[in-house]
Amino acid sequence: MDTTTVSKKTRDYLSKAEKDGRVFYVSNELPKSFIVCENGKVYVSQISPSTLLKRAEMKSL
């Protein structure tokens, strides 16, 4: 989240998604990543992007 929210486009996208009610927080902990789904929902997670990638790769095996 630290590096991606630096971009104005990313901040604007997340702000609009939150106003539209499409943002869901998985935890109350400090966010480390966000996942944008095909249906437009955005999930904010405390799990690091590298951990999410590893989990996704494990699922595809």
C-alpha positions in Angstrom: 0.0 0.0 0.0 2.9 2.4 0.7 4.2 2.4 -2.8 0.9 2.0 -4.7 -1.0 4.8 -3.0 1.7 7.3 -4.0 0.3 7.3 -7.5 -2.5 9.9 -7.9 -4.4 7.6 -10.2 -4.4 4.8 -7.6 -5.4 7.2 -4.8 -8.3 8.5 -7.0 -9.4 5.0 -7.9 -9.5 3.8 -4.3 -11.2 7.0 -3.2 -14.0 6.6 -5.8 -14.3 2.9 -5.0 -14.7 3.7 -1.3 -17.4 6.4 -2.0 -19.2 3.8 -4.2 -19.2 1.3 -1.4 -17.0 -1.2 -3.2 -14.1 -1.3 -0.7 -14.1 -4.0 2.0 -11.6 -4.2 4.8 -10.5 -7.7 5.6 -9.0 -6.6 9.0 -8.6 -3.6 11.2 -4.8 -4.0 11.0 -2.5 -1.8 9.0 -3.2 -2.5 5.3 -0.4 -3.9 3.2 -2.2 -4.7 -0.1 -5.5 -4.4 -2.0 -7.1 -6.8 -4.4 -9.3 -5.5 -7.3 -11.8 -8.2 -8.4 -13.5 -8.5 -11.8 -16.8 -7.5 -10.2 -15.3 -4.1 -9.2 -15.0 -4.9 -5.5 -11.8 -4.0 -3.8 -10.5 -5.9 -0.7 -8.0 -4.2 1.5 -5.8 -6.7 3.4 -3.1 -6.8 6.0 -1.4 -9.6 4.1 1.6 -8.6 2.1 1.5 -8.9 -1.7 4.3 -11.5 -1.8 2.3 -13.7 0.6 -0.9 -13.3 -1.5 1.1 -14.3 -4.6 2.5 -17.4 -2.9 -1.0 -18.4 -1.7 -2.4 -17.9 -5.2 0.3 -20.0 -6.8 -0.3 -22.8 -4.3 -4.0 -22.8 -5.2 -3.2 -23.2 -8.9 -1.2 -26.4 -8.4 
